[in-house]
Amino acid sequence: MGVEGDVDELEHHTLVLREDWDPHFDQIFDEPAWPEDPAYYLCVPSETDDDVAPEGHSNLFVLVPVAAGLEDTEELRSEYRDLILEDIAENTGADLRDRMVFEEMFSMSEFTERYNSYQGTALGLAHTLSQTALFRPPHSSDAVDGLYFTGSNTTPGIGVPMCLISGQLTAEAMAEEEEQTRTRPI
Ligand SMILES: Cc1cc2nc3c(=O)[nH]c(=O)nc-3n(C[C@H](O)[C@H](O)[C@H](O)COP(=O)(O)OP(=O)(O)OC[C@H]3O[C@@H](n4cnc5c(N)ncnc54)[C@H](O)[C@@H]3O)c2cc1C
């Protein structure tokens, strides 16, 4: 969101957790559904970086974690938009609704359409036991010689530090296979 004016009521990072956070976790992991009382992450990068919003404006980002593969409609998005904006206003005093100059929503449909992401997941394969460590997809293809993979769907997994390690492991796998090809007797 881009809004007019400052939002001094908010810090750069805010994690909003409900007193009873179990239902939302259950609705992510056990019984996938849109959360009734969502926890969310609220970020105001313009609190600490003047370059991310025009003069006299602020830049905010809200992330509501949800399970992959849920129904994603305009009505649902609109409902959650209103719910979150009301929650921010009520709990922090920062009412963003009447000074919004830009807003964009990005959810499962965009991850599916733009990235062909399975069930619209934003993060990639979950770190369940059968998708972790040696069970996670490797960096080189068993089926096609010279085809390599990297990033959050491969080992070691999700998150920027993990993906940097993944890139390094892929580069090492490529170098190793190149070395083996070069030194293989004809
Ligand atoms: C909202 C959100 C918040 C997050 N917060 C954090 C956090 O705080 N800390 C953290 O460590 N991780 C966080 N993550 C996770 C982290 O961003 C990812 O795990 C990581 O960026 C994945 O890296 P990647 O290289 O696998 O994929 P990406 O970073 O998604 O890179 C893939 C790139 O490939 C490009 N691409 C796709 N298809 C094509 C194509 N056909 N041709 C050419 N290019 C293509 C895409 O445009 C993209 O630039 C967050 C993720 C999301 C979605």
The ligand as an SDF file (V2000), in Angstrom:
LIG
                    3D

 53 58  0  0  0  0  0  0  0  0999 V2000
    5.7650  -12.7450    0.8900 C   0  0  0  0  0  0  0  0  0  0  0  0
    7.0350  -13.4990    1.1700 C   0  0  0  0  0  0  0  0  0  0  0  0
    7.8040  -13.1490    2.2600 C   0  0  0  0  0  0  0  0  0  0  0  0
    9.0050  -13.8230    2.5050 C   0  0  0  0  0  0  0  0  0  0  0  0
    9.7760  -13.4390    3.5710 N   0  0  0  0  0  0  0  0  0  0  0  0
   10.9790  -14.0120    3.7510 C   0  0  0  0  0  0  0  0  0  0  0  0
   11.8440  -13.5530    4.7960 C   0  0  0  0  0  0  0  0  0  0  0  0
   11.5240  -12.6260    5.5410 O   0  0  0  0  0  0  0  0  0  0  0  0
   13.0460  -14.1820    4.9440 N   0  0  0  0  0  0  0  0  0  0  0  0
   13.4510  -15.2030    4.1360 C   0  0  0  0  0  0  0  0  0  0  0  0
   14.5640  -15.7210    4.3050 O   0  0  0  0  0  0  0  0  0  0  0  0
   12.6320  -15.6530    3.1400 N   0  0  0  0  0  0  0  0  0  0  0  0
   11.4250  -15.0880    2.9320 C   0  0  0  0  0  0  0  0  0  0  0  0
   10.6020  -15.5440    1.9350 N   0  0  0  0  0  0  0  0  0  0  0  0
   11.0230  -16.7340    1.1650 C   0  0  0  0  0  0  0  0  0  0  0  0
   12.0450  -16.3730    0.1160 C   0  0  0  0  0  0  0  0  0  0  0  0
   11.6980  -15.1650   -0.5220 O   0  0  0  0  0  0  0  0  0  0  0  0
   12.0980  -17.5140   -0.9300 C   0  0  0  0  0  0  0  0  0  0  0  0
   12.3110  -18.7670   -0.2860 O   0  0  0  0  0  0  0  0  0  0  0  0
   13.2170  -17.2660   -1.9230 C   0  0  0  0  0  0  0  0  0  0  0  0
   13.1770  -15.9730   -2.4860 O   0  0  0  0  0  0  0  0  0  0  0  0
   13.1140  -18.2930   -3.0450 C   0  0  0  0  0  0  0  0  0  0  0  0
   14.2070  -18.0830   -3.9090 O   0  0  0  0  0  0  0  0  0  0  0  0
   14.2410  -18.7750   -5.3170 P   0  0  0  0  0  0  0  0  0  0  0  0
   15.5230  -18.3310   -5.9440 O   0  0  0  0  0  0  0  0  0  0  0  0
   13.9330  -20.2170   -5.1860 O   0  0  0  0  0  0  0  0  0  0  0  0
   13.0010  -18.1600   -6.1000 O   0  0  0  0  0  0  0  0  0  0  0  0
   12.6290  -16.6530   -6.4070 P   0  0  0  0  0  0  0  0  0  0  0  0
   13.2590  -15.6970   -5.4590 O   0  0  0  0  0  0  0  0  0  0  0  0
   11.1340  -16.6680   -6.5430 O   0  0  0  0  0  0  0  0  0  0  0  0
   13.3150  -16.4220   -7.8180 O   0  0  0  0  0  0  0  0  0  0  0  0
   12.8400  -17.0360   -8.9990 C   0  0  0  0  0  0  0  0  0  0  0  0
   13.0390  -16.0340  -10.1050 C   0  0  0  0  0  0  0  0  0  0  0  0
   12.7760  -16.6900  -11.3550 O   0  0  0  0  0  0  0  0  0  0  0  0
   12.0450  -15.7800  -12.1560 C   0  0  0  0  0  0  0  0  0  0  0  0
   11.3110  -16.5880  -13.1420 N   0  0  0  0  0  0  0  0  0  0  0  0
   10.2270  -17.3790  -12.9420 C   0  0  0  0  0  0  0  0  0  0  0  0
    9.8690  -17.9770  -14.0990 N   0  0  0  0  0  0  0  0  0  0  0  0
   10.7380  -17.5590  -15.0280 C   0  0  0  0  0  0  0  0  0  0  0  0
   10.9040  -17.8300  -16.4200 C   0  0  0  0  0  0  0  0  0  0  0  0
   10.0790  -18.6650  -17.0670 N   0  0  0  0  0  0  0  0  0  0  0  0
   11.9090  -17.2270  -17.0750 N   0  0  0  0  0  0  0  0  0  0  0  0
   12.7680  -16.4010  -16.4360 C   0  0  0  0  0  0  0  0  0  0  0  0
   12.6720  -16.1090  -15.1160 N   0  0  0  0  0  0  0  0  0  0  0  0
   11.6720  -16.6870  -14.4230 C   0  0  0  0  0  0  0  0  0  0  0  0
   11.1480  -15.0480  -11.2040 C   0  0  0  0  0  0  0  0  0  0  0  0
   10.7130  -13.8250  -11.7530 O   0  0  0  0  0  0  0  0  0  0  0  0
   12.0940  -14.8440  -10.0120 C   0  0  0  0  0  0  0  0  0  0  0  0
   12.8330  -13.6550  -10.1120 O   0  0  0  0  0  0  0  0  0  0  0  0
    9.4140  -14.8900    1.6540 C   0  0  0  0  0  0  0  0  0  0  0  0
    8.6180  -15.2290    0.5550 C   0  0  0  0  0  0  0  0  0  0  0  0
    7.4460  -14.5470    0.3140 C   0  0  0  0  0  0  0  0  0  0  0  0
    6.6270  -14.9220   -0.8950 C   0  0  0  0  0  0  0  0  0  0  0  0
  1  2  1  0
  2  3  1  0
  2 52  2  0
  3  4  2  0
  4  5  1  0
  4 50  1  0
  5  6  2  0
  6  7  1  0
  6 13  1  0
  7  8  2  0
  7  9  1  0
  9 10  1  0
 10 11  2  0
 10 12  1  0
 12 13  2  0
 13 14  1  0
 14 15  1  0
 14 50  1  0
 15 16  1  0
 16 17  1  0
 16 18  1  0
 18 19  1  0
 18 20  1  0
 20 21  1  0
 20 22  1  0
 22 23  1  0
 23 24  1  0
 24 25  2  0
 24 26  1  0
 24 27  1  0
 27 28  1  0
 28 29  2  0
 28 30  1  0
 28 31  1  0
 31 32  1  0
 32 33  1  0
 33 34  1  0
 33 48  1  0
 34 35  1  0
 35 36  1  0
 35 46  1  0
 36 37  1  0
 36 45  1  0
 37 38  2  0
 38 39  1  0
 39 40  1  0
 39 45  2  0
 40 41  1  0
 40 42  2  0
 42 43  1  0
 43 44  2  0
 44 45  1  0
 46 47  1  0
 46 48  1  0
 48 49  1  0
 50 51  2  0
 51 52  1  0
 52 53  1  0
M  END
$$$$
